[in-house]
């Protein structure tokens, strides 16, 4: 797979830039969602994590979920794409789909900074 182990010094973020960049992106997404969707940050964290883990990352040329499990994530939110929308609550699917679209847009903005 071509991975390598690199050691870094504690409290020295310059040596661990990939992790720091990921954390900064998640913070930006969380901040934008709290402002746009209203409410406490902890209520939005699972949806932000889901959106991030299932969004294409150019550095690995796939979504993190797909890199970890070897297949794309399939959830009730995406059942609409394969014609199974009737199996779940339409309103819940629509609300969640809209929120994920908003979060993904925030992710694109955060990654472009």
Secondary structure, 3 states (H helix, E strand, C coil): CCCCCCCCCCCCHHHHHHHHHHHHHHHHHHHHHHHHHCCCHHHHHHHHHHHHHCCEECCCCEEHHHHHHCCCCCCHHHHHHHCCHHHCCHHHHHHHHHHHHHHHHHHHHHHHC
